[in-house]
Amino acid sequence: MQVILNKLNTILNYIKENNPSRYIDINEVSEFSGVSISTIRRNVKANKLKASDTTGKLLFKVSDVENWLNG
């Protein structure tokens, strides 16, 4: 449990230090959150996580990822 909390704190610090309007791909979301790509895709499909697919691949606003992680 502590490992997960540490990872989430690392993610939140990273997000706060970077531009919240910046877009990241699904691999970056998975890497920083520790959540599998399939779980991320399920959350997008369930409209729990906003994503843009206008470029042909899923892109996520850093601020949307932060909101999703914070519940």
C-alpha positions in Angstrom: 0.0 0.0 0.0 2.8 2.4 0.9 4.5 1.7 -2.5 1.3 2.8 -4.3 1.0 5.9 -2.2 4.6 6.8 -2.9 4.1 6.2 -6.6 0.9 8.4 -6.6 2.8 11.2 -4.8 5.6 11.0 -7.4 3.0 11.2 -10.2 1.2 14.2 -8.6 4.5 16.0 -8.1 5.4 15.4 -11.7 2.0 16.6 -12.9 2.2 19.7 -10.8 5.7 20.6 -12.0 4.6 20.2 -15.7 2.1 22.1 -17.8 -1.4 20.7 -17.0 -2.5 21.4 -20.5 0.2 19.2 -22.0 -0.9 15.9 -23.6 0.6 12.5 -22.8 0.0 9.2 -24.5 -1.4 6.0 -22.9 2.0 4.6 -22.2 3.0 7.6 -20.2 -0.3 7.5 -18.2 0.4 3.8 -17.5 4.0 4.4 -16.5 3.2 7.3 -14.1 0.1 5.8 -12.6 1.1 2.2 -12.4 -2.3 1.3 -14.0 -2.4 -1.1 -16.8 -3.1 0.1 -20.3 -6.3 -2.1 -20.5 -7.6 -0.5 -17.3 -6.9 2.9 -18.7 -8.8 2.0 -21.9 -11.7 0.6 -19.8 -11.9 3.9 -17.9 -11.9 5.9 -21.2 -14.7 3.7 -22.6 -16.7 4.2 -19.4 -16.2 8.0 -19.6 -14.3 8.0 -16.3 -11.1 9.4 -18.0 -11.2 11.9 -20.8 -9.0 11.2 -23.9 -8.6 12.7 -27.3 -8.3 10.3 -30.3 -8.3 12.8 -33.1 -4.7 12.0 -34.0 -5.5 8.3 -34.2 -4.1 7.4 -30.8 -5.3 8.2 -27.3 -3.9 11.4 -25.8 -4.6 12.6 -22.3 -4.4 16.0 -20.8 -2.2 15.9 -17.7 -4.9 17.8 -15.8 -7.5 15.1 -16.7 -5.2 12.3 -15.6 -4.6 14.1 -12.3 -8.4 14.5 -11.8 -8.9 10.8 -12.6 -6.2 9.7 -10.1 -7.7 11.9 -7.4 -11.1 10.3 -7.9 
